[in-house]
């Protein structure tokens, strides 16, 4: 590039674009390769479990049924009797039926309980004492602070019971080992194991033949058998990183493309002279592409390398905030960096080639004339392309309005990008419309400077259109992504608060509440109802807009007296009929199902049930998409413990909380506050990526505005020569900035408003998005402030120097 300023601006924009795309690539690669760490089954050659995912064929509109799968969030148990077939495989020395269940010590520390034979899997070694032999004996990790011979109280799925510490193990995660029979009884699933750990050196194919219908995990996959949390989180992170990666690429095209188009327009005189002295169109295009490659190649490579650091930082932040499970590892390889560099460089080259087409095709005399005066109209292809993207955006708007839940949330990113691309192509028309409205306001504020500002903005509509696009993109993207999340959080809080009839809520400080807590609460005088609630995830085919998708849905198991303590706003059926093999569905996922119909779904451990629909309700955000009988959920969960208990009545529950360790009573308001924080944490990953993309947009915006302003030094010099003072020029620039930035902000706000209204209508049923005033003001002030600084600071530097109207 001829100008060092333009070259530096394009270098910075391309580098940041590569950083952004590569960081999304790091998260994507980490998700594709993530496995839970192998902690307890290090000595096992293989771990055999039930199926770890659900597969089903779903109907697609106008297509053949498509096979889809979703991971399970609970451990899928296996029959202990299957161990006999595995022991018969050559090379197998032993098979350990491993059970895992949460227990709480009297000190309040949660640990994981196992049978003593599972100690051979890590292996755990005794550092003091002996193995448990009696039903009331336990071996604890030394980190618990217990001593051999002492008595500790241990709470599993019942009241705390005394156990004598027979021994200690020194290393590994905090664990409590019981006798095999005691552990089987405490796990709540007699006759079934969470996993069958195979010891020895067997043939993997032979193991699979001996375990038909089961999952045989070896190598790193053994960690997923221990802890399904990482595998369950993997699809969401793949979808999130791929979605935002695509948005990052489109954003880079808009921002970097605007910079390159601006640089080509500012060098129109140079290209006109080249055409006048005999340069062919191919030579002009080749020169511009080569110059772009000289700047873009080092920028893309630099950004690609830096993207690894940003991706690692984003991963660490998500781990720290608990958005990702602890075992969700980071994968770093050159692939995301190379892919980011290639995509960014390809985008820059393609944009430079497209930008050079017009200036290279026109005849030399016309080129000189157009370099002196900006053309008044837009090329037909640009208008047609802009209208096409506008139609695409409006179609996406209609789709978003008709969709619900996750589908509506996923569609808003593409909707914003489509409307922004339409704004980029039709930018000069938008600039002229804004100039007519805001120009009048500028003339009212200052008749002379305002008229000059309106004339300057109107005479260079192409330039103004290039400046409006990044402004609109920054406002629309940040506003939609942030306020869509705040809309969901607000709607969830309102629905949960409006539908909670409980006067008190019993919650657990540890792994959960034993099943006896609800019965103990019901026996307290003054308690009218006590509803245990157990959270889980179910997999269900959901029909929407004529198509089916297999989804993982938030579900809750609730007790039989739920109608007295919660109101999910039932619109059809009765919540009191929820018992046995029945289900209540939110309207968002009912997909045409009505009461009396059968809904096929898979419970947390992969068990399929054909549940009869007994109720349809509207408060799906506040109470989950699926409500099931509590006993059905507990029978197919890794742990039978409840999450909380809704209590109707103002009775004193002190005796219950004293009898059960780790229990406490909170008010509905305090519980809703914790729920809101949990929902915000779920959106932390999106906010993190949104902040990175918005930061890139603002950097591109500031760079574009600064370069566009600095390129007008001849214009400022002419104004000074005809008698304009420095203060008048600055005043004119302030008003022109208000016109241009105001138009961009208005365009972005309009896109955000249209998108959020459709999203809010789809998610909450009402076109009322939640827009926190301080966040809205921060977005507008951040964009307007950075834009104003990028315009006014360069012109101040230019006006301090003695300038000449002739180019150097």
N, C-alpha and C positions, 0 to 999 in steps of 0.2 A: 504494500500500500504506500501511496505517496506520502500521506500525512502521518507523522509519528503519532499524533493524538488518535487518529482513527485506527491505526494499527494497534496501538496499546489498548484502546477500547474493545476492539474485536478480540484481541488476545485474552483479555480479562473475561469477557463474556463466554468465549468458547471454553476457557479453562473451567469456569464455574459450571457450565453446562455439563462438561465431562465429569466433574466431581459429583454432580447431582445424579446423573444417570448411572455412574459407577457405584455410588453408594446404594442405590436401589438394587443394583446387580449383586452387591455383597450380601444384602439381606435375602435376595432370591436364592443365591447359591447356598447360603447357610441353611435356609429352609429345606432345600432339596436334599441336602446331605445330613441334616440333623438327626441324631439319635441320642436317646437318653444315655447317660454314662453307665457303664457296667460297674456296679458297686458290690452287690451281694453275690452275683453269680460268676465271679471271676474264675472259680475252679470248675465250672460246669462247661462241658463241651457243647451243649445245646440246651435250650429252654423251650419246652413245649407248652403252649397255651391254646385257649380257644381262638377262633378267628378274631383278628384285631381290627377288622373293618367290615362294613356292610356293603354288599353289592346288590344292585337291583336294576332292572330295565325300566326306564321311564319313557313316557310318550312324548314325542316331539311333534310340533305342528307341521303337518305335511311331510314328515320323514318317518323312517323306520325307528322303532324303539331303540333307545340308546342306553348302553350299560354305564352306570355311574357308581361310584363308591364313596363312602365317607368313613373316616376313622372312628373307633369307639373311644369314649372317654373313661370307661370303667374297665377293669381287668375281666376278661372273659374266662370263667373257671373251666376246669377240665375234671372229668370223673377220676377219682383216685384209682379206680380199677384199671384205667388205661396204662398205669405204670407197669403192670405185668407184661403187656405186649412189648413195651419198650425194653424191659430187662432181658427179653429173649433175643434182642438184636445183637449180633456179634460185636464185640468190642465194648459193650456197656458193662461197667463195673457196678454201678448202682444207680437208682433213680430216687430222688428225694421229692416227696410231695410237699411243696412249700405253700404255706398260708401266711398272709400278711394282714394285720388288723391294727387299728390305732388304739393305744391305751394311754392313760393319763396317770402319772405318779402323784402321790400325795403332795409332793413339792410343787405341783402345777406344771411339771415338765412333760410334754408329749413325747412318746417314743413309739416305735413300731414293734408289735408283738409277732413272734414266730415260734414254731416248734423247734426243740433243740437239735433235731436232725438237720435243720436248715443251716446250722452253724458251719457245716462242712462246705458250704457253697462259696464262701468268700476266700479262704476259710477264716472263721473266728477261732481264736485260741484262748483257752482259759489262762488268765494271769494270776488268778487266786481262786481257791475253793474247788468245787466240783460241779458236774452237770446236775440239772434238776432231776429228781427221781420221784418225788411225791407231788400230788396235785396242787399242793399249796407252796411249792418252791419255785423260785425264779432266778435266772442268771441275768445280771444287768451289765450295761457298759460302765466302765470305770468313770466315764465323764459325768454320770448321773450323781456322783458323790456318795453312793451307797457303799456299805462295808459288808463283807461276808458275815453271816450270822444275825444281822439285824432284820427287823420286820418292817416292810414298807406296805403301804396301802395302794393297790392298783385298781383303777377303774377302767373297765372295758364297756360292754353293753349292759351295764347294771350298776348297782351301788358299789362303792369302793370296798374291796376285800383285802384282808391281810395276806401277805406272802413273805416267806422267809427267803432272804438272799442266800442262795447256796454257793454262788461263785460270781466272778467278774471276768469280763473280756475287755481287752485293753484298747483295741483299735476299731475303726469302722464307724458307720452311722449309729446314733443312739438307738439301742435295741433292748428288748426284753425277751428272753428265751424261756418258754415253759415246756413242760413235758408234751409229747406229741398229742396225747389224748386231750390234755387241757387246752392246748392251742386250737385243736379242731373244734372243740366245743365253744371256745371264746370267739372264733371267727364267724360263727353264725351260719356256716355252710357245711354241715356235716356230710361226709361222703364226697366232697368236692375240694379241689385244691386250686389255688390261684395259678400255679404253674407246676409243671413236672420238670425238675432239673436233672439232666442226664450227665452222669460222671463217666469218665473213661475216654476211649478213642473210637467211637462208632463211625460207621459210614452214614453220611448225611442222607443220601437217597434211601437207604434202608430204614432210617428213622422215619422218614416221611411215609414210606409204605406201611410201617407199623402204626402210624397215627393218622389214619384217613380222616379228613375233615378238620384236623387240628393244624395249628401253625407251629412250625419248627424254626426257631430263631437261633442263628449261630453268629459268631463274630460280634460286630458292633450292634447288630439287631437284638442281641440279648438284653441290652439296656431298655429297649422299647417294651420288652416283655416284663421287665421289672416295674417300669413306670410309663404308662401310656400317655402321660401329659404332653411329652414332646411330640409324639406322633400325632396327637389330637390337635396341637397348635400348628403343625406344619402346613396344612392346606390353607389356613387363614393367612399365614404370613406369605405363602406363595402368591395368593390372590392379591394381598395388599401390596407387596413389592412389585408384582407385575403390573398392577393397575397404576400405581403411582409412577412406576418406571415409564409406562407409556405416556402418562401425563407430562412427566419430565421431558421426554423427547419432544412432544408437541410444544411444550413451553419453550424449549430451547430453539425450536424452529421459528417460533413467533418472535422471541427476543433477539436472537442472533440474526435471524433473517431481516428484522427491522433495521438493525445496525448496518448490515451489509448493503441493503437497499439505500439507506441514507448515505453511506459512503459513495455508492455509485452515483447517486443523484448529485452530490456535492462535487463530483469530479466529471460532471457532464461536459464542461468546457474542454477538459483534457481529452476526453474520448472524441469529442467533435473535431478537435484539431487533428487527432490521429486519423480520423476518417477523411478529413480534408486533404491530408498529405499523402493519401493513397493506401492507408491500412485497410485490409479486408475485414469483414465482420468476424470471420474466424480468428484472425489475429487479435482483434480487440477482446473477444471472449477468452481466448487462450491466455492473454496477458492477465486479465482479471482473475481467472481461475488459478493461474500460477502464483499470483500475489497472495491470493487467499490461502493456498496450500502452504506457502512459506510462513505465513503467520499462524495458520490453523494447526499445522502438524505439531510444532512444539507445544502449542497451547493445549491441544487435545491429549498429548502424551503426559504433560505436566498434570492436567486435571485428572487423567486416569490414575496416575500414581497416588495423588492426594485423595482420590475417592475411596481408596482402601482404608485410609485413616478415618474418614468421615463415616464409612459404613461400620467400622469397628466401634466408633464412638456411639453411633445410634444403637447398635446391638447392646453395648454395655449399659446405656441408659435404659433400654427396655428391660434388661435383666434386673437392674437396680430397682426399678419401679414395680417389679413383679408382673409386668405385662407378659413376659416370656417366662416359662418355667426355668428353674436354675440349671437344668441339664441341657438346655437348648444351646448347643455349642456354636462357636463362630468359625466359619470356613473362609480362609483367605487364600486366594490363588490369583494368578495374573489374568484369568479369564474376564472378570468384570471390568478391570482396568483396560484391557485391550478392546473389549466390546464397546465400552464407553468412548474410547478414543476413536474407534472406527465409525460409530454412529454419529458422533459429533462432527468429525471431519467430513463425512459424507453429507450431513445436513448443511454444513457451511459451503461445501463445494456446489451442491445442488442449488442452494440459494443464490450464490454468486453467479452461477450460470443463468438462472432464470432472470436475475436482475440485469444481466448484461444483454439480454436478447433485444430489448427495444433500442438501447443506445447503439447497438452494433448493426442493427438492420436498417435504420433510417439513412437517407442520403446525406452526404457531407454538408450541403448547404442547409438542409433542414436541421441537421444536428447543431450547427452553429446558432441557428435561430432559436431552437428550443433550449439551448444552454443559456441563452440570454433571458428568456422569458419562460416561465413554467407553463406547460400546456393546461388549458382550461378544463378539458374534459377527461374522463377516465376511459381507458381502452374497454372495448365491449367484453373481451374475455375476462377482464377483472370484475366487471359488474356481474356477469353471468356466474362466475365462480363464487363471488360473495353471496349472491342470491341462493345458489345451490347449498352452500354451507348454512345459510340462514334457514332454509327449508329443513335441512338435516337437524339443525338445532331445535326447530319447532316440533319436528317429529319426535325427537328425543324428549322434548318437554311433555308431549302427549303421552309417551311411554312411561315417563316418570310419574305423571299424574295418575296413570292407571295401575301402576305397580304398587307394591306394599313392602314394608320391612326392608330386608337386605337388598332386594332388587332395586327398590327406589333409591337406596343409599348408594349403590354401585353405579347407577346411571347418571348421577349428577356431575361427576367429573367429566365424562364425555360431552354432556350437555353444555357445560361452561366452555370447554375448549372449542366446540363447534361454533358457538355464538361469538367467541373471541376471534376465531379465524375469519368469520363473516365480517366482524368489525374491522379486521386488518385489511381485507380486500376493499371494503366500502368505507374505509377510514376518511378519505377526503370528503365524501358526502356527509358523513357524520360531523366532520370538522366544520363544514360550511353551515350545517344546521345549528351547531352550537355557537358558531360565530354570530349568526343572526340574532340569537337570543341573548347571549352573554355580552356581545359587542354593544348592544343598546345599553345594557347596565354599565359597561365600562365608560361609555360616552356620558352617561348621567353622572358618574363619579368624577370624571375629569373630561370635559368636552374636547380639549386639544389632544392630550395624551391618549385618551380613550379612542378618539377617531383614528389616530396613528396606529394604535394597537389593533383595532378592528381591521384596518386596511392591511397591516402586516400579516395578521393571521389569515385573512381571506385571500390575499394574493399568493400565499404559499400553502394552499390546501393540501397538496401532496405531502409536504413536509409536516404540516400539522397532523395529517392523518397518521403518519409514521410515529409521531410522538404520542398521539392519543391511545394507540393500541397497547403499549406496555402499561400505561396508567390504568386503562380499563381492565387489563389482565390482572394487575396486582389487586385492585379493589374486588373484582368479581371472584377470583380464585380464593383469596384469603377469606372474604366474607362468606362465600358459600360453604367452604370446608369447615370453618369455625362455627358458623351459626347453624349448620345442619347438625353438628354434634350437640350444641347447646339446646337445640330444639328437642332432640331425643332425650337428653338428660332432664330437661324441664318437664316434658310429657311423662316420662317415667316417674319422676317425683310426684307429679300431680295425680297420676292414676293410682300410684301406690298409696298416697295419703288419702285420696277420696275413697278408696276401696278398703281401707283398713278399719275394721270395727273393733279391733282389740284395744283394751285399755292398758295392757302391759305386754311386754315381749321378753321371753326367757331366751337368752343367747348363750353361746359357748365360748369360753376363752381358749379352749383346747381344740381337739379334733372334731368334737360334736357332742350332742346330747344323747345319753342312753335312752332306750325306749321307755324305761320306767319313769322318766321325769314327767312325761305328759300325764301318766296315771296318777303320780303323786300330786301334781298341780290340781287335777280334777277333784281330788279328795279334800283340798283345802276349803274350809267354809267361806262362802262368798264368791267362789269361782263358778261362773255360769257355763263356761265352755273353755276348752283348751285344745287347740289344733296344732299337732306337730306338722312341721313343714320340712321336707327333704328335697334339696335341689339335685337335679340330674340333667343329663342331656339325652335326648332321643333322636333317632334318625327317622325321617318320614318323607315320602314323596309329596311335594306341595305343588298344586296346580295353580298357575297364574298366567293370565293372558293367553290361554289356550295351550300352554306347554307345562310339562312337569319337570321339576328338578328335585333331586335327592338332597335334603338339607339336614344339617344338625341344628336342632331347636332346643332352646332353653325350656326345661320342664320342671314341674314341682309335684312331688307327692304330698298330698294333704290328707288330714284325718277326716273321719266321718262327720264331725260337727263343724265343718269349715264354713257353712252358710252363716253361722253365728258370729264368726270372727273376721271374715273377709267378704268383700263384694266385688267380684270381677266384672260387674255390669252385664249379667246374663241377659241376652236378647232372645234366646230360644232354649227351651228345655229347663231342667232343674239341676242345680249343683248338688242337691241332696241325694240325687240318684247315682252319684259317683262312688261306686263300689264294685269289687270284683274286676272283671275284664272290661271296664268302661273307660271313657276318656272325655274330657271337655277341651274344646279347641278355641283359640282366639279367632276372630273373624279374619285376621291377616293370613292365617295358614289353613283355614277351613277349605278354601278352594272349591266352593260349591257343595261341600258336604253339609248335610243337615242332620238334625237329631233323628236317631234311629238308623242312620247309615253306619257302615263299617269302615273304620280307618285303619289301614295297615301301618304298623310302625315297629321299630326295633328299640328295645330298652337299652339301658346303659351297658349291659354286658353282651349285647348282640342278640338277645332272645327276641324272636318275632312274635308279635301278638296282633290279632285282628280285633281291635277294640271297638265296642259299640259307642257311638257318639251320643252323650246324654245332655250336652249343653254347648252352646256357642256363646262366647262372651266378647266384649269390646275392649277391655283393659289388658291387652296382651303385653304392652310394655311394662306395666306395673306388676303383673303377676305371672309373666312367662307365657309362651305360646301354647303350652300344653299343660293341662292339669290331670293328674292320675291319682288313683288311690295310694295312700302312703305305704301300705303293706306290700303292694305290688312293686313299687319302686325299691323298697328296702330289700326285697327278696332277690333283686337283680342288680344290686350295687356292690361295690367292693367293700363298703362299710355300711352297717345297718344304722349308724348314728344319724340323728336328726340335726338339721341346721339351726332351727329356732322353733319356738312354740308361741303361738298367738293366744293370749289369755283375755277372756272377757270377764271383767269384774275387777274391783280395786282391793282384792284381798292381799294380806301380807304373805308373801312367798318366801320369807326368810328361812323357814324350816326346810324348805325344799332345796334352796341354794346351799344351805349348810350341809345337807346330806349328800349332795353330789358335787364332786370337785369340778372346778372350772366353769361353774354356771353363775350367771348374774342376771338381774332384771333391769331392763332399760325401758324408757318411754318410747312410744311410737315415733315421736319427733326425732329422738336421738338415733333410732334405728334407720329412719329415712335419710338422715344426714350421712350415716355410714354407707347406705345404699347409693347415694348420689356420688360419694367419693369413689366407690367401686366402679360405677359406670364411667366416671371421668377417666379412671385409670385404664379402662378398656379402650378408650379412644386416645390414649397417650401415644401409641405408635403412629396413628394417623396424624396427630398434632405435630409430632416430631418431624415427619416427612413434609407436612404442610409448611412448617416453619422454614425448613431448608429450601423448599421450592419458592416460597414467598420471598425469602431473602435473596435468592437468585434473581427473581423478577425485579425486585427493588434495585439491585445492583445494575441489572441491565437497563432499567428505567433511568437511573441516574446517569449512567454512561451515555445512553442515547441522547438524553436532553443536554448533557454537557457538550458533547461533540456537535450536536446540531446548533447550539448557541455559539460555540467557538468558531464554527464555520461561517458565521455571519459578520465577521469583522469588517469586510468591505462595506456592508450595509451600514454598520455603526459609524464607520469612518465618513461615509457620505453624509449621514445625518449630522455629524459634527461639523463638516465643511459647509453645510447650508445654514448653519447657525444654531442647531440644537445644542443645548447645554448638557453636561454630563448628567445632571439631575433629571432633566426631561427625558433623556434616553432611558435612564433607569426606571423612571416612572412608567414610560411606555412599555418597557419589558415586564414590569410587575403586572400591569394590566393584561398584557398579552399572555403572560404565564397563567393569570387567573382564567382567561378565556380558554386556553388550550387544556390546562389541568382540570378546570371545571368541567369542560366537555368530556374529558376522559373519565373523570370521577363519576359524572352523571351516567355515562354509558356503562361503566362497570357496575354502578349501583343498580341500574335498570336490569342488567343481566342477572345480578345476584338476587334482586327482588323477585323477578319472574321465576327463577329457579327455586328459591326458597319457598315461595308460595305454593308451587307445585309439590315440592318435597313435603312441606308441612301438611298439605291436604292429604297426601298419600300415607303419611306416617301416623298423623294424629286425627285425621278426619276433618280438620278445620284448616283453612289457609292462614294460619297464625303462627309464623315462626317465632322462636325466642331469640331476640337480638339484644344481648347485654349492651347498654349504652356506652360503658367505658371501653369495651372491646371494639365497638363500632367506631368510637371517636379515635381510638388508637390507630386503627387501620387507616381512617381518612386522614388524620394528621400525619401519620408516618409517610403515606404516599404523597400527600400534598407538600409536606415539609421537605422530603428528599427531592421531590421534583422542583420545588422552588429554589432550593439551594443549588441544584444542578444547573438551573438556568441563570440565576443571578450571580453566582460566584465567578464563572468564567467571564461574563460580560464586565464585571467590575475589574478583573485583571486586564481585559482588552482595553477598556476605557482609560486605564491609568497610563497606557503607553501612547506615544504619538503614532497614530496609524495613518496609512495612506490608502485611498480607495483603489489603487491599482494593485493587482496581485504581485507578490514577490516572485 
